[in-house]
Amino acid sequence: MPKNKHVSREVREFVYGLMQEADLDILPPDLCQKIYNELLIRLDAKLTIAAVGALPDDKVSQFKKLLSENKTTSQVSNFLNENIPNVGEVYATAFSDFRKVYLGK
């Protein structure tokens, strides 16, 4: 994840919940932290890909520019809410798909 990117509470809780479901709490704390960080990076990529796929073609370059400029989470969210009518559904599907892949269910 980019250094300035803030992770929402919901995303942190989602990733932590996945790790609990996978019974990773038996691992050493430092390894759990590494896995947690890696999952955050992968989930961020999944969500970004889902957003790009749902955006109208003429808005994709604007979105990429927002990300490259490390805009705030609220600026990015506002842009997506304005340009993807069903952004909640897009993200819900991405979270569900990520969970299936990670847990193998």
Secondary structure as UniProt FT lines:
FT   TURN            3..4
FT   HELIX           9..21
FT   TURN            22..23
FT   HELIX           24..26
FT   HELIX           29..54
FT   HELIX           57..59
FT   HELIX           60..68
FT   TURN            69..70
FT   HELIX           73..83
FT   TURN            85..86
FT   HELIX           87..103
//
